[in-house]
Amino acid sequence: MNKGPTVAGQAVYSKKVLSIYDFWVLGVSNNFFWKCPTRNISEQFLMLVTSNHLDVGIGSGYYLKYYLSQSTKRIALLDLNQNSLDATSKAINHFQPEVYCGDVLEPLELNVDRFDSISVNYLLHCLPGNLID
């Protein structure tokens, strides 16, 4: 696995943590800590996602599992955490997702066609450094 500075931010996403991720992040954290209900984020996702989409920092893949249109032509996953990639790609296998393991703070040489939409839900807080500066 990559030894860059983002490793610590993604290391918590073990299979065990992913098993409670949706409950904790989407049920508790969104509503009570961030004061942004999951339904609001779901509505935004539905409004902005295209049928040619890249999801970066996928977590459990919740929005992909529940809000991708069945007419989605191309879906790609990019994450540094192999557990997240494995669980999400398995859950949305019927879309035949492209799967990329990579560090978003390092140059990515994917050499693929462009995407029409890209989401980074829940990614920024996992990155090293201070987002406020």
Secondary structure, 3 states (H helix, E strand, C coil): CCCCCCHHHHCCCCHHHHHHHHHHHHHHHHHHHCCCCHHHHHHHHHHHCCCEEEEECCCCCHHHHHHCCCCCCEEEEEECCHHHHHHHHHHCHHHCCEEEECCCCCCCCCCCCCCCEEECCCCHHHCCCCCCC
